[in-house]
């Protein structure tokens, strides 16, 4: 009899001083600092909290493809991504995250659809509200 997998937790903490927030990853101690964007009263000197959502999507899509390619023995190499976050007018929320992924040269044409589907269904993409538009473009060399 198999049991359902249990959710795993990762402790993190946040502390704010003025408008700057320091985020600490519990297991590693890695730190990220955020500030509000200029168009919302901040300085824009660092990632904003909503910027991190876009960065998380790009990172998750790339990482998930690389992990799955390794598990399935698919050709893989180095990839890059850019993401543009677009906000709604007040009340502010993320309306769209436009992701462009430059795929590795090593990816064979017959693997493209599989890897693109993996990116489109990465954990971050599946965690976002359905109202957030997630157009993804995949670019291949040559």
ABEGO torsion letter per residue (X at the ends): XBBBBBBBBBBBBBBBBEABBBBBBAAAGBBBBBBBBAAAGBAGABBBAAAAAAAAAAAAAAAAAAAAAAAAGBBBBBBBBBBBBBBBBOBBBBABBBBBBBBBAABBAAAAAAAAAAAAABAAAAABBAABBBBBBBBBBX
